């Protein structure tokens, strides 16, 4: 019974009313402040907040950032709830500088492929022959599917260094035709093997599926909605004006962070749908032949080390050579972006430095996890360096692939060499790099 007295309500009744209201009205009676959630910005930088306002300990967060800075990180950005809550000491300078992101380009290609998929321009299980010009490539290559290109199960012969190095000088006449000339050494879909040319071929296929240059489609559909101007980044092209898919994108850390924040937001930016949550779920689901890779996004989980060692198991990442990364942690609503030049510590000399790159991320995320105050995050434990395996150089180098660029040998496309390749005249070597220089 509620008994009204001279003061209005008895003490016991007031307690009862308070309990009932706290149960009935979500949030009423909480002692902790409601976490800040920042709006996404079309400008060059995102809104900031204090670590405490988003459930993080400032001292621990600063410790994690200082650790990264000591390990050759030229820029570091930590976001929670869309708010920039921590940054490296040089970020005011480095945040807007275009940086070579290397294989981060692969994940960006996946996002652009996803936009084409969302618009019904292509199907992930379509054979690429549906989009290639008639007569281009043999029947076996044309039967490779878009999903197989996205999961690195195309079956193409891999030689990472031989595929990559010529792009530095831009001597390749046509990277898509070179991919179609590279032999299939596995049945498509049967085997995971990291391959550069497969992603170049994917760019070529997407371009034909959408009916416009890949670069212009990417700008209109992905970069422009995020407020990234065409002049803000550079993405290299071969001498036939094909955009490289596997690498050679130069972008500022501030803009790279936007891509990670877009993925965290399940494809929406400033009220506009850019990429579907359906595609993002597919892109971040383990693929059949490699459970640490989705659709050109690296995943966390049991047994998955680089580049996400030490991070919560739902983490996924864009990753480029030397530690160019955006890490997305949906369970914590966190994005971390950094750039730099390697920085892992190894006890195994040069081979360990090259092959065991997980130490840097593991120890960083161990400190960062300890900075979270509103959610219990398990300690991943100390890093243990694995032995360096004996490497087979076969997947890295191939004289046949190198000679094929010059129109020599079995890995060259018929009628294609460094002087002539296709009906259009070839641009000179280095010309696209020169185009990118400030005027």
JOUR-V217107 format. One record per backbone hydrogen bond with DSSP energy under -0.5 kcal/mol. CO is the residue of the C=O (numbers start at 1). NH is the residue of the N-H. Records with the same first field share a line. If there is no record, write none. Layout:
# JOUR-V217107
CO=NH  NH
This chain:
# JOUR-V217107
1=3
2=4
3=10
5=8
10=14
11=15
12=16
13=17
14=18
15=19
16=20
17=21
18=22
19=23
20=24
21=25
24=26
25=28
27=30
39=47
47=84
50=53  54
51=54  56
52=55
53=36
55=373  374
56=58
57=61
58=62
59=63
60=64
61=65
62=66
63=67
64=68
65=69
66=70
67=71
68=71  73
69=72
72=74  341
75=339
76=88
77=337
78=85  86
79=335
80=83
81=38
83=80  85
84=49
86=78
88=91
90=93  94
91=95
93=96
94=97  253
95=254
97=253
99=101  251
101=104
102=105
103=106  107
104=107  108
105=109
106=110
107=111
108=112
109=113
110=114
111=115
112=116
113=117
114=118
115=119
116=121  122
117=120
123=126
124=147
126=146
127=130
128=131  132
133=136
135=137
138=142
139=143
141=144
142=129
144=128
145=149
146=150
147=151
148=153
149=152
150=296
152=193
153=189
155=185  186
159=163
160=164
161=165
162=166
164=167  168
165=168  169
166=170  171
169=430
172=239
174=178
175=179
176=180
177=181
178=182
179=182
183=157  185
187=190
195=199
196=199  200
197=201
198=202
199=203
200=204
201=205
202=206
203=207
204=208
205=209
206=210
207=211  212
213=217
214=218
215=219
216=220
217=221
218=222  223
219=224
222=226
223=226  228
224=227
227=229
229=232
230=233
234=250
236=244
238=241
239=427
242=238
248=236
249=101  251
250=234
251=99
252=256
253=257
254=258
255=259
256=260
257=261
258=262
259=263
260=264
261=265
262=267
263=266
265=268
267=274  275
269=272
272=269  274
276=280
277=281
278=282
279=283
280=284
282=285
283=295
290=287  293
292=299
293=287
294=296
297=294
298=317
301=304
303=305
305=308  309
308=311
312=315
315=300
316=328
317=298
318=326
320=323  324
322=342
323=325
324=320
325=338
326=318
327=336
328=316  330
329=332  333  334
330=333
333=81
334=329
335=79
336=327
337=77
338=325
339=74  75
348=352
349=353
350=354
351=355
352=356
355=357
356=359
357=361
358=362
359=363
360=364
361=365
362=366
363=367
364=368
365=369
366=370
367=371
368=371
369=372
371=57
375=377
376=378
383=385
387=389
391=393
392=395
393=396  397
395=160
396=161  162
398=402
399=403
400=404
401=405
402=405  406
403=406  408
404=407
409=412
413=416
420=417
428=431
430=434
431=435
432=436
433=436  437
434=437
